[in-house]
Amino acid sequence: MILITILQDINIEDKIKNAPDSNYEIGVFIGSMLPFVILVAIAYLIYRYNKNRINKD
């Protein structure tokens, strides 16, 4: 996964500077936050599943 990040070499500041309109900046922000939000949601679901499993025993 780190190798993919290094190979892509994305420079967000250049993309925003060369963007056709301001909506691109919103898309970049959402795209950068989305992986974090998904990981938090998965962690919460695992926590809830394990908590319910322990309470049933």
C-alpha positions as CSV (number, residue, x, y, z in Angstrom):
1,M,0.0,0.0,0.0
2,I,2.8,2.4,0.8
3,L,4.4,1.5,-2.5
4,I,1.3,2.6,-4.4
5,T,1.3,5.9,-2.5
6,I,4.9,6.5,-3.4
7,L,4.4,5.6,-7.1
8,Q,1.4,7.9,-7.5
9,D,3.3,10.9,-6.0
10,I,0.2,13.0,-5.7
11,N,0.7,16.7,-5.1
12,I,-2.7,18.0,-3.9
13,E,-1.6,21.7,-3.8
14,D,-0.8,21.6,-7.5
15,K,-4.0,19.9,-8.4
16,I,-6.0,22.5,-6.5
17,K,-4.0,25.3,-8.1
18,N,-4.7,23.9,-11.6
19,A,-8.3,23.0,-10.9
20,P,-11.0,24.2,-13.3
21,D,-13.3,25.4,-10.5
22,S,-13.7,25.5,-6.7
23,N,-15.8,22.3,-6.7
24,Y,-12.6,20.3,-7.3
25,E,-11.2,21.4,-3.9
26,I,-14.3,20.0,-2.2
27,G,-13.8,16.7,-4.1
28,V,-10.2,16.6,-3.0
29,F,-11.2,17.2,0.6
30,I,-13.9,14.5,0.5
31,G,-11.5,12.1,-1.2
32,S,-8.8,12.6,1.5
33,M,-11.3,12.2,4.4
34,L,-13.2,9.2,3.0
35,P,-10.5,6.5,3.8
36,F,-10.4,7.8,7.4
37,V,-14.1,7.7,7.8
38,I,-14.4,4.2,6.4
39,L,-11.7,2.9,8.8
40,V,-13.4,4.5,11.8
41,A,-16.7,2.9,10.7
42,I,-15.1,-0.5,10.3
43,A,-13.4,-0.2,13.7
44,Y,-16.8,0.8,15.3
45,L,-18.6,-2.2,13.7
46,I,-15.9,-4.6,15.0
47,Y,-16.1,-3.1,18.4
48,R,-19.9,-3.4,18.5
49,Y,-19.8,-6.9,17.2
50,N,-17.3,-8.0,19.9
51,K,-19.1,-6.2,22.6
52,N,-22.4,-7.9,21.7
53,R,-20.7,-11.3,21.5
54,I,-19.1,-10.9,24.9
55,N,-22.5,-9.9,26.5
56,K,-24.2,-13.0,25.1
57,D,-21.8,-15.3,26.9
